[in-house]
Amino acid sequence: METKKEYTDKTLTCRDCGKEFTFTAGEQDFYAQKGFQNEPTRCPECRASRKSSNGRRG
């Protein structure tokens, strides 16, 4: 029998811009289902910016 973990929203701080962002319960559940071990370290804006510029470095 599998028990469903209850998540609560967490406030995290972005490592790039220093802005606080919410790691929602739904996102935490998604991360757990994907098997991700670590919480995000960047806010959604910095994640999107980093993702879009990823192929354009040096």
Distance bins in CASP14 RR format, pairs under 12 A and 6 or more apart:
PFRMAT RR
TARGET T0000
AUTHOR 0000-0000-0000
RMODE 2
METHOD distances of the structure
MODEL  1
2 32 0 0 0 0 0 1 0 0 0 0 0
2 33 0 0 0 0 0 1 0 0 0 0 0
4 25 0 0 0 0 0 1 0 0 0 0 0
4 26 0 0 0 0 0 1 0 0 0 0 0
4 28 0 0 0 0 0 1 0 0 0 0 0
4 29 0 0 0 0 1 0 0 0 0 0 0
4 32 0 0 0 0 1 0 0 0 0 0 0
4 33 0 0 0 0 0 1 0 0 0 0 0
5 25 0 0 0 0 1 0 0 0 0 0 0
5 26 0 0 0 0 0 1 0 0 0 0 0
5 28 0 0 0 0 1 0 0 0 0 0 0
5 29 1 0 0 1 0 0 0 0 0 0 0
5 31 0 0 0 0 0 1 0 0 0 0 0
5 32 1 0 0 1 0 0 0 0 0 0 0
5 33 0 0 0 0 0 1 0 0 0 0 0
6 25 1 0 0 1 0 0 0 0 0 0 0
6 26 0 0 0 0 0 1 0 0 0 0 0
6 28 0 0 0 0 1 0 0 0 0 0 0
6 29 0 0 0 0 1 0 0 0 0 0 0
6 32 0 0 0 0 0 1 0 0 0 0 0
7 22 0 0 0 0 0 1 0 0 0 0 0
7 23 0 0 0 0 1 0 0 0 0 0 0
7 24 0 0 0 0 1 0 0 0 0 0 0
7 25 1 1 0 0 0 0 0 0 0 0 0
7 26 1 0 0 1 0 0 0 0 0 0 0
7 27 0 0 0 0 1 0 0 0 0 0 0
7 28 1 0 1 0 0 0 0 0 0 0 0
7 29 1 0 1 0 0 0 0 0 0 0 0
7 30 0 0 0 0 1 0 0 0 0 0 0
7 31 0 0 0 0 1 0 0 0 0 0 0
7 32 1 0 0 1 0 0 0 0 0 0 0
7 33 0 0 0 0 0 1 0 0 0 0 0
7 39 0 0 0 0 0 1 0 0 0 0 0
8 22 0 0 0 0 0 1 0 0 0 0 0
8 23 0 0 0 0 1 0 0 0 0 0 0
8 24 0 0 0 0 1 0 0 0 0 0 0
8 25 1 0 1 0 0 0 0 0 0 0 0
8 26 0 0 0 0 0 1 0 0 0 0 0
8 27 0 0 0 0 0 1 0 0 0 0 0
8 28 0 0 0 0 1 0 0 0 0 0 0
8 29 0 0 0 0 0 1 0 0 0 0 0
9 20 0 0 0 0 0 1 0 0 0 0 0
9 21 0 0 0 0 0 1 0 0 0 0 0
9 22 1 0 1 0 0 0 0 0 0 0 0
9 23 1 0 0 1 0 0 0 0 0 0 0
9 24 1 0 1 0 0 0 0 0 0 0 0
9 25 1 0 1 0 0 0 0 0 0 0 0
9 26 0 0 0 0 1 0 0 0 0 0 0
9 27 0 0 0 0 1 0 0 0 0 0 0
9 28 0 0 0 0 1 0 0 0 0 0 0
9 29 0 0 0 0 0 1 0 0 0 0 0
10 20 0 0 0 0 0 1 0 0 0 0 0
10 21 0 0 0 0 1 0 0 0 0 0 0
10 22 1 0 0 1 0 0 0 0 0 0 0
10 23 1 0 1 0 0 0 0 0 0 0 0
10 24 0 0 0 0 1 0 0 0 0 0 0
10 25 0 0 0 0 1 0 0 0 0 0 0
10 26 0 0 0 0 0 1 0 0 0 0 0
10 27 0 0 0 0 1 0 0 0 0 0 0
10 28 1 0 0 1 0 0 0 0 0 0 0
10 31 0 0 0 0 0 1 0 0 0 0 0
10 39 1 0 0 1 0 0 0 0 0 0 0
10 40 0 0 0 0 0 1 0 0 0 0 0
11 18 0 0 0 0 0 1 0 0 0 0 0
11 19 0 0 0 0 0 1 0 0 0 0 0
11 20 1 0 1 0 0 0 0 0 0 0 0
11 21 1 0 0 1 0 0 0 0 0 0 0
11 22 1 0 1 0 0 0 0 0 0 0 0
11 23 1 0 0 1 0 0 0 0 0 0 0
11 24 0 0 0 0 0 1 0 0 0 0 0
11 39 0 0 0 0 0 1 0 0 0 0 0
11 43 0 0 0 0 0 1 0 0 0 0 0
12 18 0 0 0 0 1 0 0 0 0 0 0
12 19 0 0 0 0 1 0 0 0 0 0 0
12 20 1 0 0 1 0 0 0 0 0 0 0
12 21 1 0 1 0 0 0 0 0 0 0 0
12 22 1 0 0 1 0 0 0 0 0 0 0
12 23 1 0 1 0 0 0 0 0 0 0 0
12 24 0 0 0 0 0 1 0 0 0 0 0
12 27 0 0 0 0 0 1 0 0 0 0 0
12 28 0 0 0 0 0 1 0 0 0 0 0
12 38 0 0 0 0 0 1 0 0 0 0 0
12 39 1 0 0 1 0 0 0 0 0 0 0
12 40 1 0 0 1 0 0 0 0 0 0 0
12 41 1 0 0 1 0 0 0 0 0 0 0
12 42 0 0 0 0 1 0 0 0 0 0 0
12 43 0 0 0 0 1 0 0 0 0 0 0
12 44 0 0 0 0 0 1 0 0 0 0 0
12 46 0 0 0 0 0 1 0 0 0 0 0
12 47 0 0 0 0 0 1 0 0 0 0 0
13 19 1 0 0 1 0 0 0 0 0 0 0
13 20 1 0 1 0 0 0 0 0 0 0 0
13 21 1 0 0 1 0 0 0 0 0 0 0
13 22 0 0 0 0 0 1 0 0 0 0 0
13 23 0 0 0 0 0 1 0 0 0 0 0
13 39 0 0 0 0 0 1 0 0 0 0 0
13 40 0 0 0 0 0 1 0 0 0 0 0
13 41 0 0 0 0 1 0 0 0 0 0 0
13 42 0 0 0 0 1 0 0 0 0 0 0
13 43 0 0 0 0 1 0 0 0 0 0 0
13 46 0 0 0 0 0 1 0 0 0 0 0
14 20 1 0 0 1 0 0 0 0 0 0 0
14 21 1 0 0 1 0 0 0 0 0 0 0
14 22 0 0 0 0 0 1 0 0 0 0 0
14 23 0 0 0 0 0 1 0 0 0 0 0
14 39 0 0 0 0 0 1 0 0 0 0 0
14 40 0 0 0 0 1 0 0 0 0 0 0
14 41 1 0 0 1 0 0 0 0 0 0 0
14 42 1 0 1 0 0 0 0 0 0 0 0
14 43 1 1 0 0 0 0 0 0 0 0 0
14 44 0 0 0 0 1 0 0 0 0 0 0
14 45 0 0 0 0 1 0 0 0 0 0 0
14 46 1 0 1 0 0 0 0 0 0 0 0
14 47 0 0 0 0 1 0 0 0 0 0 0
14 48 0 0 0 0 0 1 0 0 0 0 0
14 49 0 0 0 0 0 1 0 0 0 0 0
14 50 0 0 0 0 0 1 0 0 0 0 0
15 21 0 0 0 0 0 1 0 0 0 0 0
15 38 0 0 0 0 0 1 0 0 0 0 0
15 39 0 0 0 0 0 1 0 0 0 0 0
15 40 0 0 0 0 1 0 0 0 0 0 0
15 41 1 0 1 0 0 0 0 0 0 0 0
15 42 1 0 0 1 0 0 0 0 0 0 0
15 43 0 0 0 0 1 0 0 0 0 0 0
15 46 0 0 0 0 1 0 0 0 0 0 0
15 47 0 0 0 0 0 1 0 0 0 0 0
15 50 0 0 0 0 0 1 0 0 0 0 0
16 40 0 0 0 0 0 1 0 0 0 0 0
16 41 0 0 0 0 1 0 0 0 0 0 0
16 42 1 0 1 0 0 0 0 0 0 0 0
16 43 1 0 0 1 0 0 0 0 0 0 0
16 44 0 0 0 0 0 1 0 0 0 0 0
16 45 0 0 0 0 1 0 0 0 0 0 0
16 46 1 0 1 0 0 0 0 0 0 0 0
16 47 0 0 0 0 1 0 0 0 0 0 0
16 48 0 0 0 0 0 1 0 0 0 0 0
16 49 0 0 0 0 1 0 0 0 0 0 0
16 50 1 0 0 1 0 0 0 0 0 0 0
16 53 0 0 0 0 0 1 0 0 0 0 0
17 41 0 0 0 0 0 1 0 0 0 0 0
17 42 0 0 0 0 1 0 0 0 0 0 0
17 43 1 0 0 1 0 0 0 0 0 0 0
17 44 0 0 0 0 0 1 0 0 0 0 0
17 45 1 0 0 1 0 0 0 0 0 0 0
17 46 1 0 1 0 0 0 0 0 0 0 0
17 47 0 0 0 0 0 1 0 0 0 0 0
17 49 0 0 0 0 1 0 0 0 0 0 0
17 50 0 0 0 0 0 1 0 0 0 0 0
18 41 0 0 0 0 0 1 0 0 0 0 0
18 42 0 0 0 0 1 0 0 0 0 0 0
18 43 1 0 0 1 0 0 0 0 0 0 0
18 45 0 0 0 0 0 1 0 0 0 0 0
18 46 0 0 0 0 1 0 0 0 0 0 0
19 42 0 0 0 0 1 0 0 0 0 0 0
19 43 1 0 1 0 0 0 0 0 0 0 0
19 44 0 0 0 0 0 1 0 0 0 0 0
19 45 1 0 0 1 0 0 0 0 0 0 0
19 46 0 0 0 0 1 0 0 0 0 0 0
19 47 0 0 0 0 0 1 0 0 0 0 0
20 43 0 0 0 0 1 0 0 0 0 0 0
21 27 0 0 0 0 0 1 0 0 0 0 0
21 39 0 0 0 0 0 1 0 0 0 0 0
21 40 0 0 0 0 1 0 0 0 0 0 0
21 41 0 0 0 0 0 1 0 0 0 0 0
21 42 0 0 0 0 1 0 0 0 0 0 0
21 43 1 1 0 0 0 0 0 0 0 0 0
21 44 1 0 0 1 0 0 0 0 0 0 0
21 45 0 0 0 0 1 0 0 0 0 0 0
21 46 0 0 0 0 1 0 0 0 0 0 0
21 47 0 0 0 0 1 0 0 0 0 0 0
22 28 0 0 0 0 0 1 0 0 0 0 0
22 39 0 0 0 0 0 1 0 0 0 0 0
22 40 0 0 0 0 0 1 0 0 0 0 0
22 43 0 0 0 0 1 0 0 0 0 0 0
22 44 0 0 0 0 1 0 0 0 0 0 0
23 29 0 0 0 0 0 1 0 0 0 0 0
23 30 0 0 0 0 0 1 0 0 0 0 0
23 31 0 0 0 0 1 0 0 0 0 0 0
23 32 0 0 0 0 0 1 0 0 0 0 0
23 36 0 0 0 0 0 1 0 0 0 0 0
23 38 0 0 0 0 0 1 0 0 0 0 0
23 39 1 0 1 0 0 0 0 0 0 0 0
23 40 1 0 0 1 0 0 0 0 0 0 0
23 41 0 0 0 0 0 1 0 0 0 0 0
23 42 0 0 0 0 0 1 0 0 0 0 0
23 43 0 0 0 0 1 0 0 0 0 0 0
23 44 0 0 0 0 0 1 0 0 0 0 0
23 47 0 0 0 0 0 1 0 0 0 0 0
24 30 0 0 0 0 1 0 0 0 0 0 0
24 31 0 0 0 0 0 1 0 0 0 0 0
24 39 0 0 0 0 0 1 0 0 0 0 0
24 40 0 0 0 0 0 1 0 0 0 0 0
24 44 0 0 0 0 0 1 0 0 0 0 0
25 31 0 0 0 0 0 1 0 0 0 0 0
25 32 0 0 0 0 0 1 0 0 0 0 0
26 32 0 0 0 0 1 0 0 0 0 0 0
26 33 0 0 0 0 1 0 0 0 0 0 0
27 33 0 0 0 0 0 1 0 0 0 0 0
27 34 0 0 0 0 0 1 0 0 0 0 0
27 36 0 0 0 0 0 1 0 0 0 0 0
27 39 0 0 0 0 1 0 0 0 0 0 0
27 40 1 0 0 1 0 0 0 0 0 0 0
27 44 0 0 0 0 1 0 0 0 0 0 0
27 47 0 0 0 0 0 1 0 0 0 0 0
28 34 0 0 0 0 0 1 0 0 0 0 0
28 35 0 0 0 0 0 1 0 0 0 0 0
28 36 0 0 0 0 1 0 0 0 0 0 0
28 38 0 0 0 0 0 1 0 0 0 0 0
28 39 1 0 0 1 0 0 0 0 0 0 0
28 40 0 0 0 0 1 0 0 0 0 0 0
29 35 0 0 0 0 0 1 0 0 0 0 0
29 36 0 0 0 0 0 1 0 0 0 0 0
30 36 0 0 0 0 1 0 0 0 0 0 0
30 39 0 0 0 0 0 1 0 0 0 0 0
30 40 0 0 0 0 0 1 0 0 0 0 0
31 37 0 0 0 0 1 0 0 0 0 0 0
31 38 0 0 0 0 1 0 0 0 0 0 0
31 39 1 0 0 1 0 0 0 0 0 0 0
31 40 0 0 0 0 1 0 0 0 0 0 0
32 38 0 0 0 0 0 1 0 0 0 0 0
32 39 0 0 0 0 0 1 0 0 0 0 0
40 46 0 0 0 0 1 0 0 0 0 0 0
40 47 1 0 0 1 0 0 0 0 0 0 0
40 48 0 0 0 0 0 1 0 0 0 0 0
40 50 0 0 0 0 0 1 0 0 0 0 0
41 47 0 0 0 0 1 0 0 0 0 0 0
41 50 0 0 0 0 0 1 0 0 0 0 0
42 48 0 0 0 0 1 0 0 0 0 0 0
42 49 0 0 0 0 1 0 0 0 0 0 0
42 50 1 0 0 1 0 0 0 0 0 0 0
42 51 0 0 0 0 1 0 0 0 0 0 0
43 49 0 0 0 0 1 0 0 0 0 0 0
43 50 0 0 0 0 0 1 0 0 0 0 0
44 50 0 0 0 0 0 1 0 0 0 0 0
44 51 0 0 0 0 0 1 0 0 0 0 0
45 51 0 0 0 0 0 1 0 0 0 0 0
45 52 0 0 0 0 0 1 0 0 0 0 0
46 52 0 0 0 0 0 1 0 0 0 0 0
46 53 0 0 0 0 0 1 0 0 0 0 0
47 53 0 0 0 0 0 1 0 0 0 0 0
47 54 0 0 0 0 0 1 0 0 0 0 0
48 54 0 0 0 0 0 1 0 0 0 0 0
49 56 0 0 0 0 0 1 0 0 0 0 0
50 56 0 0 0 0 0 1 0 0 0 0 0
50 57 0 0 0 0 0 1 0 0 0 0 0
END
